[in-house]
Amino acid sequence: MTRYRFLDAMGDVVAEEEFASHADALAWAESEEPEDDVQRVEFLGPEGDWRWAGALSG
């Protein structure tokens, strides 16, 4: 499992969750589940740094 964080338009973290894949994390970000509008998804890389997980389709 990989740790993901979800950011709003201002770059503030609105949620952090663990998912098995980038696709799962991106699908969650685009669902109705997050209370705030997610603009960016990042994952915790192997060196402890946050990395971009991919573009949202919405």
C-alpha positions in Angstrom: 0.0 0.0 0.0 1.2 3.5 -0.8 0.3 6.7 1.1 -1.4 9.4 -1.0 -2.4 13.0 -0.2 -5.0 15.0 -1.9 -4.7 18.8 -2.3 -7.1 21.5 -3.1 -6.6 24.5 -5.4 -4.6 26.4 -2.8 -2.3 23.4 -2.2 -3.7 22.6 1.2 -4.0 18.9 2.1 -7.6 17.9 2.3 -7.2 14.2 2.9 -4.6 11.4 3.2 -5.3 7.8 2.4 -3.5 4.5 1.4 -4.2 2.8 -1.9 -2.8 -0.1 -3.8 -2.3 1.8 -7.1 -2.3 5.3 -8.6 -5.4 4.4 -10.6 -7.3 3.6 -7.3 -6.1 6.9 -5.7 -7.1 9.0 -8.8 -10.5 7.3 -9.0 -11.1 8.1 -5.3 -10.1 11.7 -5.9 -12.6 12.1 -8.7 -15.4 10.3 -6.8 -17.9 12.0 -4.5 -16.0 10.6 -1.5 -13.7 13.6 -0.7 -15.5 16.5 1.0 -13.3 19.1 -0.7 -12.5 19.6 -4.4 -9.3 17.7 -5.1 -7.0 19.4 -7.6 -3.8 17.4 -7.2 -2.8 13.9 -6.0 0.6 13.1 -4.7 2.2 9.9 -3.3 4.9 9.3 -0.8 8.0 8.2 -2.8 10.6 5.6 -1.6 12.9 8.5 -0.5 10.2 10.1 1.7 9.4 12.8 -0.8 5.9 13.6 -2.2 5.6 13.0 -5.9 2.8 13.8 -8.4 0.5 10.8 -9.0 -1.0 11.8 -12.3 -3.6 14.0 -14.0 -7.2 14.0 -12.9 -9.6 13.5 -15.7 -12.3 15.9 -14.5 
